[in-house]
């Protein structure tokens, strides 16, 4: 689950006035976040428009992306971005399909993602397949879930109870999202 603070943190990576393009679904609210920063320089493209062929500036040096899990073929989208923006560095926010919140919504009947749910182990192969070299993957934790010092404990999500005893499982499911930084290959 990508929260507004995660988006703010991704944007804070760039000083105000840095040339960049944000590619995200409108519901992500980047327009308001950019206005909140007072940053008039970034270009903002709706993810759906880019998929449909929206023109991207091939000289853009930075792409902030959200919504890859909304796409049925995220690798094809990444490949198209690689072709259309050959010099860009990607900063992608990706929801973790293995996050407790995502799993709870899934068990309540909601889809994990609109297109292709993504978990941490598939990030690097996904980007490589799309023509990008992953430089870093930063995990963004859900701070509402206790850390390993509180193990064992249970998390209730509707009719489902997650019993946690292993630090490795907690680490896997406590990650709400990932920030992936990648360069063209």
N, C-alpha and C positions, 0 to 999 in steps of 0.2 A: 504494500500500500504506500503510494507516494503521497506524502503530506506537503502542504504549502511550505513548511520550513525546510524540507529537503530541496524543493525548487529554489527557495531563496538562497540556500547554501551553494547550490550549483551555480547560480547567477553571481554570487559573491566571489567566485573564483576569478571573475573578470572585473577589472576596474571599469567604472562608468566611462562610456565612450569607446570601449573596445569593440572593434568590428566583429560581429557574430550574427548568426542566423539561428533562431529558435524554431524547431520543427516539432509541433506537438498538437494533440487534439485541443480544440477550443476549450473544452471542459477543464483542462489543466490550469487555466487561469493565468498563463504567462503574461498576457497583455496587462492585467492589473499589477502583476509583480514588477514588470518593467516600468510601468508608470509610477509605482510606489518608489522605485529606485531613482526616478527622474532621468531614466536612460532613454534617450530618443534615437540612439544609433542602431540598435539591433533590428534586424528584419525578423518578422514573425510570420511563419507559414503554418497553416493548418495541416496536420498530418494527412488528412484525406485529400487535400488539394495537391500535396506533393506526390502522393500515390497516383493521382489522376493526371499528373504531368505539369504541375505548377513550376514556373521557371525559378530556378535557384541561381544565385550569382556564383559562377564557377570560381571566382576569386575569393570567396568567403574563407577566412582562415580558421573559423571555429563554428561548429555546429552543436547546439544543445538540443538533444532529442529526447522525447518522451513518447511512449505509446507503441513501442515495437511489439508488445504483446497483444495489441489490437489487430495486428496483421497476421494473416494466415501463412505468409511466406516472408518472415522478417529478413532472412538471408538475401532474398531477391531485392528487397527494399534497400538493404545495406549496399548491395552490389550496384544498384542504380545510383545511390548517393556517391559511391566511390567514383563512378564514371562522370557524374554531373558536377562534383566538387572535388577535383583531384588533389587539391592542396590542403583540404580542411582537416582539422583534428576534431574528432567526435568526443563529446561529453554526453553520455547517454544515461538517463535515469530509467532503470528497469525494475518493475515490481517483481518480488520473489513469490512464485506460485506456492512455495513450501512454507510461507509465513503463516503463523497461527490464524491471523485475521482472514487471510485468503482461504485457508482450509475450512474455517468456521462458516464463511459465506457459501463455500462450495457444498458443505454438508447441509446447509439450509436451502439449497436449490439453485444458487446463483452459479454461473460459469466461473471457472478460475480466471479466464481472460476471454476477451472477445474473439481473439484469433489463435494465438499460440502462447500458452502459458510458458514461462521461462523460469528455470531454476539455475542456481549458481554454476553447476557443473557443465552446463551447455553454453555458457556465455562465450568463452574463448573460441570454441569450435564454430559457433554461430557467426561471430565477427570475422574469423579467419575465412570462412566460406564466402562471406560477403566482400572479401578483399581488404580487410582491415587487420592491422596488427595491434593487439591489445597491449597497452602500456601498463595499465593499472586497473584493478577492480577493488573498489572500496565498498565495504558493507555498511549499510545504514540500518542501525538497530531500532527496534521498537522499544522505547524506554519505559513503556507501561508494563512490560513483562519483566519479572525479576531476573536477576543475573544468576550465575552458577553458584554463588555463595548461599542461595536460598534452596538449593536442591536437597531432597526431592520435594516437589510440589505439584499441584494439579491446576490446570487452567480449564475453566468451564466456558464453553461456547455454545449456547443454546442447549440442545439435547446431547451434545458431545462433550466428553471430558478427556482432556489430554493429560495423562500422568507422565510426569517427567522425572527421570532418575539419572539420565546420562548427560553429562555436559556437552558431548558432541551433538546429540539430538537437539538440545536447547539452542546451541549455536546455529544449527541449520534452520530452525523454525523461528528464531527470534529476529532474524534478518528480515526487515520489512521491504527493503529495496537495495539495489546496487547502483553505484555510480561507476560507469565504465569509461575509461579514457583510451582512445584508440587513434592510431595514425594510419594513413593509406599504406598498403603493402606494395 
